[in-house]
Amino acid sequence: MAYICTNLNIIHVFIMAEHNELGFNGEQIAVNYILSLGYTLRHCNWVCGKKEIDIVAEDGDELVIIEVKTRSTDFFEHPKEAITKGKIRNLVEAAENYIFEFDILMETRFDVVAVIPEGNGSYRIEHIKDAFLPPV
């Protein structure tokens, strides 16, 4: 079963730049992947100010903040290497806001799901659990 994330069940039709379409497709593939693992999906593309969390899910008794990285190839840089200290800081701040807004009382972890096209419509998915710890 495929799941498409939409906000408020409103579907906007517009033409995307090719790199944006790749990222959107990667996020949809990541959502379907985590659902296949039995995670509970809470939100996709949750925004707080200028900060965004790609996927918020629950894995058992843990809140999971998932950063999705999609690249057309991993020849120059693996997608997980694109997560900078600044990106980590923004994710942690967004996660804190999410936790406070929804009054979450769960352990939280930060995962990365890398989606890399393999050709013929197939993708390689790499899931890194506990990809990083929030800086102190």
Buried (B, 14 or more C-beta within 10 A) or exposed (E): EEEEBEEEEEEEEEEEEEEEEBBBBBBBBBBBBBBEEEBEBBBBBBEBEEBBBBBBBBBEEBBBBBBBBBBEEBEEEBBBEBBEEEBBEBBBBBBBBBBEEEEBEEEBBBBBBBBBBEEEEEBEBBBBEEBBEBEE
